């Protein structure tokens, strides 16, 4: 359950970053679709965090948005880089 929640949180984080960047550039979903090769419905799902995304799709989207792929994974302020959207601390592999 924790892994699934984390996956959904990352999907929403990445999707939100794509939407934010697209809007900052003044692009519509149709514009980003033409630039990236993804369909408008697919982009809509990605931006809402309701679809798993292949790495190749993320690479295409980052290129279309003219940003580094790593920028899609930034949480919070771009100068305040964290390792997890949930700000989760360490984890243990012990069975305790």
KEVEX-434396 format. One record per residue: residue in one letter; x, y, z of N, C-alpha, C in turn. Coordinates in steps of 0.05 Angstrom, whole numbers. Atoms other than C-alpha are relative to their C-alpha. Layout:
// residues N
{'A' {X Y Z} {X Y Z} {X Y Z}} ...
***
This chain:
// residues 96
{'X' {16 -24 0} {0 0 0} {17 25 0}} {'X' {-17 -24 -1} {56 49 17} {13 4 -27}} {'X' {-12 -3 27} {90 35 -50} {-19 11 -20}} {'X' {21 -9 18} {25 46 -87} {-6 30 5}} {'X' {4 -28 -7} {13 112 -50} {23 17 -10}} {'X' {-24 -14 9} {84 134 -65} {0 3 -30}} {'X' {0 -1 29} {76 117 -138} {-21 21 -10}} {'X' {21 -19 8} {11 157 -143} {10 29 6}} {'X' {-10 -27 -7} {44 216 -107} {21 10 -20}} {'X' {-20 -7 21} {102 215 -156} {-13 6 -26}} {'X' {15 -5 25} {54 211 -215} {-12 27 0}} {'X' {12 -26 -2} {17 272 -190} {21 22 0}} {'X' {-22 -19 -1} {83 308 -176} {11 6 -28}} {'X' {-11 -3 27} {111 295 -245} {-21 13 -19}} {'X' {21 -11 16} {45 309 -279} {-5 30 5}} {'X' {4 -28 -8} {37 374 -241} {23 17 -11}} {'X' {-23 -15 10} {107 396 -261} {-2 3 -31}} {'X' {4 -2 29} {91 381 -335} {-21 22 -5}} {'X' {21 -20 4} {27 422 -330} {10 28 5}} {'X' {-10 -26 -8} {61 479 -294} {19 11 -22}} {'X' {-20 -8 20} {118 482 -345} {-14 7 -27}} {'X' {15 -4 24} {70 476 -404} {-14 27 0}} {'X' {15 -25 -2} {28 534 -379} {19 24 1}} {'X' {-20 -22 -1} {90 577 -363} {10 7 -29}} {'X' {-9 -5 27} {110 568 -436} {-23 9 -18}} {'X' {23 -9 16} {40 587 -460} {-9 -21 -20}} {'X' {8 22 18} {28 519 -492} {-26 -12 8}} {'X' {25 15 -5} {-39 485 -498} {7 -30 0}} {'X' {-4 29 2} {-46 410 -492} {4 -8 -29}} {'X' {-3 6 28} {-53 408 -567} {28 7 -10}} {'X' {-28 -8 7} {13 446 -575} {20 -21 10}} {'X' {-19 19 -12} {49 398 -528} {-3 -27 -14}} {'X' {5 25 15} {17 339 -565} {16 0 -26}} {'X' {-15 -1 25} {46 362 -631} {30 -1 4}} {'X' {-29 -1 -6} {114 376 -600} {12 -26 10}} {'X' {-10 24 -14} {120 311 -561} {-7 -26 -13}} {'X' {9 25 12} {83 260 -603} {-20 -16 17}} {'X' {21 13 -17} {35 242 -546} {-27 12 -7}} {'X' {27 -10 5} {-40 248 -554} {-10 18 22}} {'X' {11 -18 -20} {-80 301 -519} {-12 -16 24}} {'X' {11 15 -23} {-119 249 -477} {22 -12 18}} {'X' {-23 10 -16} {-53 217 -456} {12 21 17}} {'X' {-12 -22 -14} {-24 284 -437} {-18 9 23}} {'X' {19 -7 -21} {-86 300 -397} {2 -19 24}} {'X' {-3 20 -21} {-80 235 -358} {27 3 15}} {'X' {-26 -3 -11} {-6 246 -347} {1 24 19}} {'X' {0 -24 -16} {-16 317 -321} {-17 -3 26}} {'X' {16 5 -24} {-69 292 -272} {11 -22 17}} {'X' {-13 22 -16} {-24 235 -249} {-16 -25 1}} {'X' {17 24 0} {-74 182 -269} {10 -22 -19}} {'X' {-11 20 18} {-30 144 -318} {29 -4 5}} {'X' {-28 6 -1} {36 109 -312} {13 9 -26}} {'X' {-13 -11 23} {86 139 -359} {27 -14 -5}} {'X' {-25 12 7} {143 105 -396} {22 22 1}} {'X' {-23 -19 0} {212 137 -389} {3 13 -27}} {'X' {-3 -12 26} {214 148 -464} {-20 23 -4}} {'X' {20 -21 2} {150 189 -459} {9 25 16}} {'X' {-10 -22 -16} {179 231 -403} {23 14 -14}} {'X' {-22 -12 15} {242 242 -444} {-11 18 -23}} {'X' {12 -16 22} {200 266 -503} {-14 25 10}} {'X' {13 -23 -11} {159 312 -459} {20 21 10}} {'X' {-20 -18 -10} {220 342 -426} {13 14 -24}} {'X' {-12 -12 24} {251 354 -495} {-19 21 -12}} {'X' {20 -18 11} {186 386 -520} {-3 25 17}} {'X' {2 -23 -19} {184 431 -458} {27 15 3}} {'X' {-27 -11 -1} {259 446 -467} {10 3 29}} {'X' {-11 1 -27} {276 426 -396} {15 -26 3}} {'X' {-15 24 -7} {323 375 -366} {-20 -20 12}} {'X' {17 21 -10} {288 309 -350} {-3 2 31}} {'X' {0 -1 -30} {307 318 -276} {-19 21 10}} {'X' {18 -21 -9} {265 381 -272} {-29 -10 5}} {'X' {27 12 -4} {202 337 -276} {-3 -12 28}} {'X' {1 14 -26} {220 306 -209} {6 19 23}} {'X' {-5 -20 -21} {232 371 -170} {-25 3 16}} {'X' {22 -3 -18} {188 377 -109} {3 26 14}} {'X' {-2 -26 -14} {172 444 -78} {14 20 -18}} {'X' {-15 -20 13} {214 503 -96} {23 -13 -16}} {'X' {-21 12 16} {263 487 -152} {27 2 13}} {'X' {-26 -2 -14} {320 509 -106} {0 -18 24}} {'X' {2 16 -24} {295 463 -51} {-6 -29 -9}} {'X' {3 26 11} {307 394 -80} {-2 -21 22}} {'X' {4 21 -20} {281 335 -40} {1 -27 -15}} {'X' {-2 26 12} {287 260 -52} {-27 -13 -4}} {'X' {26 13 2} {213 245 -45} {-22 21 4}} {'X' {21 -19 -3} {148 282 -53} {-13 -1 28}} {'X' {11 3 -27} {126 255 15} {20 8 21}} {'X' {-21 -7 -19} {191 277 47} {5 -22 20}} {'X' {-3 24 -17} {198 207 73} {29 -2 8}} {'X' {-27 4 -9} {259 194 116} {11 -26 -11}} {'X' {-12 25 9} {301 131 111} {-20 -23 2}} {'X' {17 24 -2} {273 61 108} {17 -23 10}} {'X' {-14 23 -11} {291 -5 138} {-7 -25 -15}} {'X' {4 25 14} {299 -71 104} {-5 -23 20}} {'X' {4 20 -21} {292 -107 171} {-30 -7 1}} {'X' {27 10 -2} {229 -148 184} {-15 11 25}} {'X' {12 -10 -25} {216 -111 250} {-26 13 -4}} 
***
